[in-house]
Amino acid sequence: MVGDQRTTGPGGLPAPPELLAAPGYVARRLHQAYVAAWVRMVDATLTGPQFAVLTAVNAYPGVEQGNLARAVALDRSTMASIVRRLEDRGLITREKPAADGRKRMLTLTAAGAEALADADRRARELDVVLMQGYDAPRQESILRELTKLSEHWESLVED
């Protein structure tokens, strides 16, 4: 048996061993718990994907929207929706370069930089809580393995 049988909630039934042995089920549980912790500890309005986009725009000012989508592991339609919402909130600007009107170049606004700095501080605090109980080398090892697993799973569905 993989792991130990834990309940899915207070007074809940134990998860069936077949589910605990299924990587997709465990990944979904991790994601669900992460999203709940994010909403509680980081920001109830700014989503994790929106935060990822703000972080990447900050790292690559003036980046083309399509290139950024790949960098933050979002498909083009999801990226377009997120960028539109961030722009509507005044956190980023989208500009069309004269040479190619189909492209959109992204830049953080002052409000976006402020929102990112505030959320980033709380996100780093959440990281500490999430990795509590693991020393630095083990944390790095876990993150390497999760990244490797993510890359493998993404390769299964790449077009």
N, CA and C atoms as an extended XYZ file, in Angstrom:
477
Properties=species:S:1:pos:R:3:atomname:S:1:resname:S:1:resid:I:1 pbc="F F F"
N         0.835       -1.169        0.000 N   MET     1
C         0.000        0.000        0.000 CA  MET     1
C         0.889        1.245        0.000 C   MET     1
N         0.490        2.264       -0.764 N   VAL     2
C         1.222        3.516       -0.837 CA  VAL     2
C         0.689        4.442        0.236 C   VAL     2
N         1.572        4.994        1.068 N   GLY     3
C         1.151        5.932        2.110 CA  GLY     3
C         0.287        5.256        3.148 C   GLY     3
N        -0.305        6.076        3.990 N   ASP     4
C        -1.227        5.525        4.969 CA  ASP     4
C        -2.627        5.983        4.613 C   ASP     4
N        -3.627        5.227        5.075 N   GLN     5
C        -5.007        5.603        4.781 CA  GLN     5
C        -5.406        6.743        5.697 C   GLN     5
N        -5.755        7.868        5.097 N   ARG     6
C        -6.179        9.039        5.854 CA  ARG     6
C        -7.597        9.343        5.457 C   ARG     6
N        -8.304        9.964        6.354 N   THR     7
C        -9.669       10.339        6.021 CA  THR     7
C        -9.657       11.546        5.105 C   THR     7
N       -10.725       11.710        4.380 N   THR     8
C       -10.836       12.837        3.469 CA  THR     8
C       -11.402       14.061        4.176 C   THR     8
N       -11.756       13.923        5.417 N   GLY     9
C       -12.278       15.046        6.183 CA  GLY     9
C       -12.691       14.588        7.550 C   GLY     9
N       -13.062       15.532        8.417 N   PRO    10
C       -13.498       15.150        9.764 CA  PRO    10
C       -14.659       14.169        9.699 C   PRO    10
N       -14.472       13.023       10.286 N   GLY    11
C       -15.524       12.017       10.324 CA  GLY    11
C       -15.727       11.314        8.997 C   GLY    11
N       -14.862       11.583        8.024 N   GLY    12
C       -15.018       10.989        6.702 CA  GLY    12
C       -14.495        9.571        6.661 C   GLY    12
N       -14.843        8.897        5.610 N   LEU    13
C       -14.343        7.540        5.389 CA  LEU    13
C       -12.901        7.600        4.911 C   LEU    13
N       -12.140        6.552        5.190 N   PRO    14
C       -10.776        6.508        4.642 CA  PRO    14
C       -10.832        6.424        3.123 C   PRO    14
N        -9.859        7.033        2.476 N   ALA    15
C        -9.767        6.920        1.024 CA  ALA    15
C        -9.457        5.469        0.681 C   ALA    15
N       -10.102        4.912       -0.333 N   PRO    16
C        -9.793        3.533       -0.727 CA  PRO    16
C        -8.335        3.410       -1.162 C   PRO    16
N        -7.694        2.295       -0.830 N   PRO    17
C        -6.289        2.106       -1.196 CA  PRO    17
C        -6.032        2.281       -2.693 C   PRO    17
N        -7.021        1.900       -3.527 N   GLU    18
C        -6.854        2.054       -4.973 CA  GLU    18
C        -6.648        3.517       -5.354 C   GLU    18
N        -7.321        4.420       -4.647 N   LEU    19
C        -7.151        5.851       -4.930 CA  LEU    19
C        -5.801        6.346       -4.439 C   LEU    19
N        -5.401        5.888       -3.269 N   LEU    20
C        -4.112        6.317       -2.727 CA  LEU    20
C        -2.940        5.825       -3.572 C   LEU    20
N        -3.177        4.800       -4.379 N   ALA    21
C        -2.136        4.281       -5.267 CA  ALA    21
C        -2.194        4.925       -6.650 C   ALA    21
N        -3.137        5.838       -6.861 N   ALA    22
C        -3.305        6.491       -8.163 CA  ALA    22
C        -2.673        7.883       -8.130 C   ALA    22
N        -1.610        8.106       -8.885 N   PRO    23
C        -0.920        9.396       -8.840 CA  PRO    23
C        -1.828       10.581       -9.174 C   PRO    23
N        -2.748       10.413      -10.109 N   GLY    24
C        -3.650       11.510      -10.461 CA  GLY    24
C        -4.544       11.919       -9.302 C   GLY    24
N        -5.030       10.932       -8.542 N   TYR    25
C        -5.867       11.220       -7.386 CA  TYR    25
C        -5.072       11.992       -6.330 C   TYR    25
N        -3.866       11.541       -6.065 N   VAL    26
C        -3.025       12.202       -5.062 CA  VAL    26
C        -2.676       13.626       -5.526 C   VAL    26
N        -2.385       13.786       -6.817 N   ALA    27
C        -2.080       15.111       -7.358 CA  ALA    27
C        -3.294       16.038       -7.232 C   ALA    27
N        -4.481       15.514       -7.501 N   ARG    28
C        -5.694       16.325       -7.367 CA  ARG    28
C        -5.896       16.754       -5.919 C   ARG    28
N        -5.650       15.839       -4.989 N   ARG    29
C        -5.763       16.197       -3.573 CA  ARG    29
C        -4.781       17.294       -3.203 C   ARG    29
N        -3.547       17.161       -3.667 N   LEU    30
C        -2.541       18.197       -3.405 CA  LEU    30
C        -3.000       19.542       -3.967 C   LEU    30
N        -3.478       19.520       -5.200 N   HIS    31
C        -3.913       20.760       -5.841 CA  HIS    31
C        -5.093       21.377       -5.092 C   HIS    31
N        -6.056       20.558       -4.740 N   GLN    32
C        -7.241       21.047       -4.026 CA  GLN    32
C        -6.846       21.667       -2.683 C   GLN    32
N        -5.970       21.013       -1.957 N   ALA    33
C        -5.520       21.541       -0.671 CA  ALA    33
C        -4.711       22.814       -0.858 C   ALA    33
N        -3.894       22.850       -1.916 N   TYR    34
C        -3.090       24.042       -2.190 CA  TYR    34
C        -3.975       25.239       -2.507 C   TYR    34
N        -4.971       25.037       -3.351 N   VAL    35
C        -5.866       26.141       -3.714 CA  VAL    35
C        -6.588       26.669       -2.472 C   VAL    35
N        -7.043       25.775       -1.614 N   ALA    36
C        -7.721       26.201       -0.385 CA  ALA    36
C        -6.763       26.977        0.518 C   ALA    36
N        -5.531       26.516        0.647 N   ALA    37
C        -4.538       27.216        1.467 CA  ALA    37
C        -4.197       28.568        0.835 C   ALA    37
N        -4.089       28.623       -0.493 N   TRP    38
C        -3.803       29.875       -1.198 CA  TRP    38
C        -4.882       30.914       -0.895 C   TRP    38
N        -6.133       30.504       -1.031 N   VAL    39
C        -7.247       31.429       -0.794 CA  VAL    39
C        -7.226       31.928        0.648 C   VAL    39
N        -6.938       31.064        1.575 N   ARG    40
C        -6.940       31.433        2.987 CA  ARG    40
C        -5.715       32.259        3.383 C   ARG    40
N        -4.538       31.922        2.855 N   MET    41
C        -3.301       32.522        3.361 CA  MET    41
C        -2.654       33.556        2.438 C   MET    41
N        -3.004       33.524        1.154 N   VAL    42
C        -2.333       34.437        0.223 CA  VAL    42
C        -3.301       35.482       -0.307 C   VAL    42
N        -4.308       35.062       -1.080 N   ASP    43
C        -5.206       36.031       -1.688 CA  ASP    43
C        -6.463       35.314       -2.160 C   ASP    43
N        -7.604       35.815       -1.758 N   ALA    44
C        -8.869       35.206       -2.155 CA  ALA    44
C        -9.311       35.666       -3.542 C   ALA    44
N        -8.699       36.715       -4.066 N   THR    45
C        -9.082       37.250       -5.371 CA  THR    45
C        -8.081       36.889       -6.451 C   THR    45
N        -6.808       37.045       -6.167 N   LEU    46
C        -5.750       36.747       -7.125 CA  LEU    46
C        -5.500       35.239       -7.120 C   LEU    46
N        -5.744       34.596       -8.245 N   THR    47
C        -5.565       33.137       -8.314 CA  THR    47
C        -4.095       32.771       -8.496 C   THR    47
N        -3.779       31.516       -8.254 N   GLY    48
C        -2.421       31.037       -8.474 CA  GLY    48
C        -1.948       31.261       -9.903 C   GLY    48
N        -2.761       30.914      -10.923 N   PRO    49
C        -2.335       31.185      -12.295 CA  PRO    49
C        -2.143       32.679      -12.585 C   PRO    49
N        -2.993       33.530      -12.016 N   GLN    50
C        -2.819       34.976      -12.196 CA  GLN    50
C        -1.505       35.426      -11.545 C   GLN    50
N        -1.224       34.898      -10.369 N   PHE    51
C         0.034       35.200       -9.680 CA  PHE    51
C         1.225       34.753      -10.525 C   PHE    51
N         1.119       33.574      -11.133 N   ALA    52
C         2.204       33.071      -11.984 CA  ALA    52
C         2.435       34.016      -13.162 C   ALA    52
N         1.361       34.499      -13.761 N   VAL    53
C         1.499       35.424      -14.887 CA  VAL    53
C         2.141       36.726      -14.426 C   VAL    53
N         1.677       37.280      -13.305 N   LEU    54
C         2.285       38.514      -12.793 CA  LEU    54
C         3.777       38.309      -12.497 C   LEU    54
N         4.110       37.186      -11.901 N   THR    55
C         5.509       36.884      -11.577 CA  THR    55
C         6.353       36.815      -12.848 C   THR    55
N         5.829       36.147      -13.862 N   ALA    56
C         6.575       36.007      -15.110 CA  ALA    56
C         6.670       37.333      -15.867 C   ALA    56
N         5.610       38.137      -15.861 N   VAL    57
C         5.667       39.452      -16.515 CA  VAL    57
C         6.697       40.324      -15.798 C   VAL    57
N         6.761       40.214      -14.493 N   ASN    58
C         7.755       40.957      -13.729 CA  ASN    58
C         9.178       40.506      -14.103 C   ASN    58
N         9.352       39.205      -14.299 N   ALA    59
C        10.669       38.665      -14.648 CA  ALA    59
C        11.061       38.997      -16.090 C   ALA    59
N        10.051       39.117      -16.977 N   TYR    60
C        10.296       39.360      -18.401 CA  TYR    60
C         9.446       40.532      -18.892 C   TYR    60
N         9.738       41.748      -18.443 N   PRO    61
C         8.917       42.901      -18.855 CA  PRO    61
C         8.889       43.056      -20.373 C   PRO    61
N         7.690       43.334      -20.894 N   GLY    62
C         7.536       43.516      -22.325 CA  GLY    62
C         7.481       42.216      -23.106 C   GLY    62
N         7.309       41.099      -22.407 N   VAL    63
C         7.288       39.781      -23.044 CA  VAL    63
C         6.020       39.615      -23.893 C   VAL    63
N         6.135       38.799      -24.928 N   GLU    64
C         4.992       38.487      -25.778 CA  GLU    64
C         4.105       37.468      -25.058 C   GLU    64
N         2.805       37.696      -25.088 N   GLN    65
C         1.834       36.896      -24.344 CA  GLN    65
C         1.941       35.407      -24.653 C   GLN    65
N         2.084       35.029      -25.904 N   GLY    66
C         2.170       33.612      -26.278 CA  GLY    66
C         3.389       32.931      -25.695 C   GLY    66
N         4.530       33.603      -25.707 N   ASN    67
C         5.739       33.028      -25.121 CA  ASN    67
C         5.589       32.864      -23.617 C   ASN    67
N         4.928       33.822      -22.999 N   LEU    68
C         4.738       33.762      -21.555 CA  LEU    68
C         3.828       32.597      -21.170 C   LEU    68
N         2.831       32.312      -21.988 N   ALA    69
C         1.911       31.204      -21.701 CA  ALA    69
C         2.691       29.910      -21.522 C   ALA    69
N         3.624       29.660      -22.405 N   ARG    70
C         4.431       28.434      -22.294 CA  ARG    70
C         5.289       28.448      -21.037 C   ARG    70
N         5.804       29.609      -20.685 N   ALA    71
C         6.687       29.718      -19.514 CA  ALA    71
C         5.955       29.422      -18.209 C   ALA    71
N         4.650       29.706      -18.169 N   VAL    72
C         3.886       29.476      -16.938 CA  VAL    72
C         2.936       28.290      -17.063 C   VAL    72
N         3.138       27.469      -18.096 N   ALA    73
C         2.387       26.221      -18.301 CA  ALA    73
C         0.883       26.440      -18.429 C   ALA    73
N         0.509       27.440      -19.242 N   LEU    74
C        -0.903       27.690      -19.520 CA  LEU    74
C        -1.143       27.570      -21.020 C   LEU    74
N        -2.319       27.070      -21.394 N   ASP    75
C        -2.651       27.055      -22.819 CA  ASP    75
C        -3.031       28.472      -23.241 C   ASP    75
N        -3.037       28.716      -24.543 N   ARG    76
C        -3.246       30.061      -25.074 CA  ARG    76
C        -4.588       30.668      -24.658 C   ARG    76
N        -5.656       29.878      -24.679 N   SER    77
C        -6.972       30.440      -24.340 CA  SER    77
C        -7.058       30.800      -22.859 C   SER    77
N        -6.501       29.963      -22.000 N   THR    78
C        -6.486       30.275      -20.567 CA  THR    78
C        -5.642       31.508      -20.315 C   THR    78
N        -4.500       31.581      -20.981 N   MET    79
C        -3.615       32.734      -20.838 CA  MET    79
C        -4.342       34.008      -21.248 C   MET    79
N        -5.047       33.976      -22.382 N   ALA    80
C        -5.758       35.156      -22.868 CA  ALA    80
C        -6.806       35.611      -21.854 C   ALA    80
N        -7.512       34.665      -21.268 N   SER    81
C        -8.534       34.988      -20.271 CA  SER    81
C        -7.911       35.612      -19.020 C   SER    81
N        -6.819       35.035      -18.559 N   ILE    82
C        -6.137       35.554      -17.368 CA  ILE    82
C        -5.590       36.954      -17.629 C   ILE    82
N        -4.956       37.142      -18.768 N   VAL    83
C        -4.392       38.446      -19.109 CA  VAL    83
C        -5.494       39.497      -19.186 C   VAL    83
N        -6.611       39.139      -19.783 N   ARG    84
C        -7.737       40.075      -19.875 CA  ARG    84
C        -8.208       40.498      -18.473 C   ARG    84
N        -8.326       39.532      -17.576 N   ARG    85
C        -8.759       39.852      -16.210 CA  ARG    85
C        -7.742       40.725      -15.483 C   ARG    85
N        -6.466       40.413      -15.651 N   LEU    86
C        -5.420       41.225      -15.008 CA  LEU    86
C        -5.392       42.641      -15.583 C   LEU    86
N        -5.620       42.745      -16.875 N   GLU    87
C        -5.672       44.065      -17.502 CA  GLU    87
C        -6.897       44.839      -17.006 C   GLU    87
N        -8.048       44.177      -16.918 N   ASP    88
C        -9.269       44.822      -16.416 CA  ASP    88
C        -9.086       45.343      -14.995 C   ASP    88
N        -8.264       44.649      -14.221 N   ARG    89
C        -7.999       45.065      -12.833 CA  ARG    89
C        -6.892       46.110      -12.748 C   ARG    89
N        -6.303       46.465      -13.875 N   GLY    90
C        -5.264       47.484      -13.902 CA  GLY    90
C        -3.918       46.993      -13.409 C   GLY    90
N        -3.682       45.677      -13.463 N   LEU    91
C        -2.431       45.118      -12.957 CA  LEU    91
C        -1.371       44.945      -14.046 C   LEU    91
N        -1.814       44.841      -15.293 N   ILE    92
C        -0.882       44.751      -16.414 CA  ILE    92
C        -1.414       45.585      -17.572 C   ILE    92
N        -0.524       45.875      -18.514 N   THR    93
C        -0.934       46.487      -19.773 CA  THR    93
C        -0.573       45.529      -20.897 C   THR    93
N        -1.386       45.567      -21.955 N   ARG    94
C        -1.126       44.793      -23.174 CA  ARG    94
C        -0.958       45.796      -24.305 C   ARG    94
N         0.131       45.685      -24.998 N   GLU    95
C         0.373       46.598      -26.116 CA  GLU    95
C         0.627       45.799      -27.383 C   GLU    95
N         0.098       46.311      -28.510 N   LYS    96
C         0.329       45.691      -29.813 CA  LYS    96
C         1.558       46.340      -30.435 C   LYS    96
N         2.566       45.545      -30.761 N   PRO    97
C         3.719       46.141      -31.452 CA  PRO    97
C         3.325       46.521      -32.883 C   PRO    97
N         3.894       47.601      -33.385 N   ALA    98
C         3.569       48.085      -34.725 CA  ALA    98
C         3.877       47.038      -35.793 C   ALA    98
N         4.923       46.258      -35.576 N   ALA    99
C         5.356       45.281      -36.572 CA  ALA    99
C         4.418       44.084      -36.701 C   ALA    99
N         3.676       43.747      -35.655 N   ASP   100
C         2.807       42.567      -35.678 CA  ASP   100
C         1.634       42.781      -34.734 C   ASP   100
N         0.508       43.224      -35.297 N   GLY   101
C        -0.677       43.537      -34.493 CA  GLY   101
C        -1.343       42.346      -33.850 C   GLY   101
N        -0.913       41.131      -34.208 N   ARG   102
C        -1.494       39.942      -33.570 CA  ARG   102
C        -0.882       39.673      -32.207 C   ARG   102
N         0.308       40.156      -31.991 N   LYS   103
C         1.008       39.912      -30.728 CA  LYS   103
C         0.533       40.886      -29.657 C   LYS   103
N         0.737       40.486      -28.420 N   ARG   104
C         0.437       41.347      -27.270 CA  ARG   104
C         1.644       41.318      -26.349 C   ARG   104
N         2.219       42.482      -26.096 N   MET   105
C         3.369       42.601      -25.217 CA  MET   105
C         2.853       43.011      -23.836 C   MET   105
N         3.316       42.336      -22.806 N   LEU   106
C         2.783       42.524      -21.448 CA  LEU   106
C         3.778       43.245      -20.549 C   LEU   106
N         3.241       44.150      -19.741 N   THR   107
C         4.038       44.896      -18.772 CA  THR   107
C         3.224       45.070      -17.509 C   THR   107
N         3.889       44.997      -16.355 N   LEU   108
C         3.219       45.275      -15.083 CA  LEU   108
C         2.958       46.771      -14.955 C   LEU   108
N         1.822       47.115      -14.361 N   THR   109
C         1.573       48.495      -13.978 CA  THR   109
C         2.137       48.682      -12.570 C   THR   109
N         2.120       49.916      -12.082 N   ALA   110
C         2.555       50.165      -10.696 CA  ALA   110
C         1.662       49.394       -9.731 C   ALA   110
N         0.354       49.388      -10.007 N   ALA   111
C        -0.575       48.632       -9.146 CA  ALA   111
C        -0.278       47.141       -9.219 C   ALA   111
N         0.107       46.648      -10.400 N   GLY   112
C         0.454       45.241      -10.555 CA  GLY   112
C         1.705       44.883       -9.778 C   GLY   112
N         2.697       45.761       -9.828 N   ALA   113
C         3.934       45.513       -9.074 CA  ALA   113
C         3.652       45.482       -7.580 C   ALA   113
N         2.789       46.371       -7.138 N   GLU   114
C         2.432       46.410       -5.713 CA  GLU   114
C         1.649       45.166       -5.309 C   GLU   114
N         0.676       44.778       -6.124 N   ALA   115
C        -0.115       43.575       -5.833 CA  ALA   115
C         0.773       42.334       -5.831 C   ALA   115
N         1.704       42.272       -6.783 N   LEU   116
C         2.614       41.127       -6.846 CA  LEU   116
C         3.505       41.070       -5.612 C   LEU   116
N         4.071       42.193       -5.223 N   ALA   117
C         4.957       42.208       -4.054 CA  ALA   117
C         4.216       41.743       -2.804 C   ALA   117
N         2.985       42.213       -2.648 N   ASP   118
C         2.187       41.840       -1.474 CA  ASP   118
C         1.840       40.343       -1.505 C   ASP   118
N         1.375       39.865       -2.652 N   ALA   119
C         1.014       38.450       -2.766 CA  ALA   119
C         2.245       37.558       -2.668 C   ALA   119
N         3.358       38.009       -3.239 N   ASP   120
C         4.575       37.207       -3.203 CA  ASP   120
C         5.062       36.983       -1.775 C   ASP   120
N         4.975       38.020       -0.964 N   ARG   121
C         5.379       37.885        0.444 CA  ARG   121
C         4.545       36.803        1.126 C   ARG   121
N         3.233       36.860        0.933 N   ARG   122
C         2.354       35.864        1.560 CA  ARG   122
C         2.541       34.477        0.932 C   ARG   122
N         2.815       34.425       -0.374 N   ALA   123
C         3.044       33.137       -1.040 CA  ALA   123
C         4.306       32.468       -0.501 C   ALA   123
N         5.346       33.255       -0.246 N   ARG   124
C         6.575       32.687        0.320 CA  ARG   124
C         6.314       32.175        1.736 C   ARG   124
N         5.454       32.877        2.493 N   GLU   125
C         5.081       32.397        3.829 CA  GLU   125
C         4.316       31.085        3.715 C   GLU   125
N         3.441       30.977        2.726 N   LEU   126
C         2.705       29.733        2.493 CA  LEU   126
C         3.679       28.611        2.122 C   LEU   126
N         4.677       28.916        1.297 N   ASP   127
C         5.676       27.907        0.932 CA  ASP   127
C         6.319       27.299        2.170 C   ASP   127
N         6.638       28.138        3.133 N   VAL   128
C         7.267       27.658        4.374 CA  VAL   128
C         6.323       26.696        5.091 C   VAL   128
N         5.056       27.061        5.176 N   VAL   129
C         4.064       26.212        5.847 CA  VAL   129
C         3.890       24.898        5.090 C   VAL   129
N         3.823       24.975        3.766 N   LEU   130
C         3.618       23.769        2.959 CA  LEU   130
C         4.761       22.772        3.092 C   LEU   130
N         5.965       23.278        3.258 N   MET   131
C         7.136       22.397        3.310 CA  MET   131
C         7.624       22.148        4.742 C   MET   131
N         6.807       22.545        5.701 N   GLN   132
C         7.146       22.370        7.108 CA  GLN   132
C         7.455       20.900        7.390 C   GLN   132
N         8.504       20.677        8.150 N   GLY   133
C         8.883       19.322        8.519 CA  GLY   133
C         9.949       18.718        7.611 C   GLY   133
N        10.297       19.427        6.539 N   TYR   134
C        11.335       18.954        5.626 CA  TYR   134
C        12.506       19.925        5.660 C   TYR   134
N        13.722       19.397        5.795 N   ASP   135
C        14.887       20.287        5.767 CA  ASP   135
C        15.116       20.775        4.336 C   ASP   135
N        15.988       21.755        4.167 N   ALA   136
C        16.214       22.388        2.866 CA  ALA   136
C        16.598       21.390        1.770 C   ALA   136
N        17.529       20.468        2.029 N   PRO   137
C        17.867       19.511        0.966 CA  PRO   137
C        16.672       18.636        0.552 C   PRO   137
N        15.864       18.235        1.511 N   ARG   138
C        14.690       17.404        1.192 CA  ARG   138
C        13.663       18.225        0.418 C   ARG   138
N        13.482       19.488        0.795 N   GLN   139
C        12.553       20.357        0.063 CA  GLN   139
C        12.988       20.482       -1.392 C   GLN   139
N        14.287       20.709       -1.614 N   GLU   140
C        14.810       20.822       -2.980 CA  GLU   140
C        14.585       19.523       -3.750 C   GLU   140
N        14.781       18.406       -3.084 N   SER   141
C        14.585       17.108       -3.714 CA  SER   141
C        13.120       16.899       -4.098 C   SER   141
N        12.225       17.237       -3.197 N   ILE   142
C        10.785       17.104       -3.475 CA  ILE   142
C        10.405       17.975       -4.668 C   ILE   142
N        10.870       19.221       -4.678 N   LEU   143
C        10.529       20.127       -5.777 CA  LEU   143
C        11.113       19.642       -7.107 C   LEU   143
N        12.330       19.093       -7.079 N   ARG   144
C        12.913       18.526       -8.303 CA  ARG   144
C        12.058       17.376       -8.819 C   ARG   144
N        11.648       16.490       -7.919 N   GLU   145
C        10.830       15.341       -8.321 CA  GLU   145
C         9.465       15.781       -8.835 C   GLU   145
N         8.840       16.747       -8.162 N   LEU   146
C         7.543       17.247       -8.631 CA  LEU   146
C         7.678       17.915       -9.998 C   LEU   146
N         8.755       18.657      -10.209 N   THR   147
C         8.988       19.299      -11.504 CA  THR   147
C         9.196       18.251      -12.586 C   THR   147
N         9.977       17.247      -12.270 N   LYS   148
C        10.223       16.160      -13.226 CA  LYS   148
C         8.909       15.454      -13.571 C   LYS   148
N         8.094       15.192      -12.568 N   LEU   149
C         6.804       14.542      -12.785 CA  LEU   149
C         5.885       15.441      -13.623 C   LEU   149
N         5.861       16.738      -13.315 N   SER   150
C         5.046       17.682      -14.089 CA  SER   150
C         5.470       17.688      -15.549 C   SER   150
N         6.764       17.749      -15.782 N   GLU   151
C         7.267       17.769      -17.159 CA  GLU   151
C         6.898       16.483      -17.899 C   GLU   151
N         6.977       15.364      -17.207 N   HIS   152
C         6.604       14.088      -17.829 CA  HIS   152
C         5.116       14.078      -18.171 C   HIS   152
N         4.273       14.461      -17.226 N   TRP   153
C         2.836       14.453      -17.466 CA  TRP   153
C         2.476       15.442      -18.580 C   TRP   153
N         3.138       16.603      -18.601 N   GLU   154
C         2.874       17.578      -19.672 CA  GLU   154
C         3.275       17.017      -21.026 C   GLU   154
N         4.336       16.234      -21.076 N   SER   155
C         4.790       15.661      -22.355 CA  SER   155
C         3.775       14.663      -22.909 C   SER   155
N         2.948       14.105      -22.055 N   LEU   156
C         1.947       13.139      -22.497 CA  LEU   156
C         0.809       13.787      -23.281 C   LEU   156
N         0.632       15.092      -23.097 N   VAL   157
C        -0.493       15.777      -23.728 CA  VAL   157
C        -0.073       16.913      -24.652 C   VAL   157
N         1.226       17.061      -24.873 N   GLU   158
C         1.687       18.125      -25.768 CA  GLU   158
C         1.217       17.848      -27.181 C   GLU   158
N         0.889       18.922      -27.868 N   ASP   159
C         0.448       18.793      -29.261 CA  ASP   159
C         1.623       18.711      -30.194 C   ASP   159
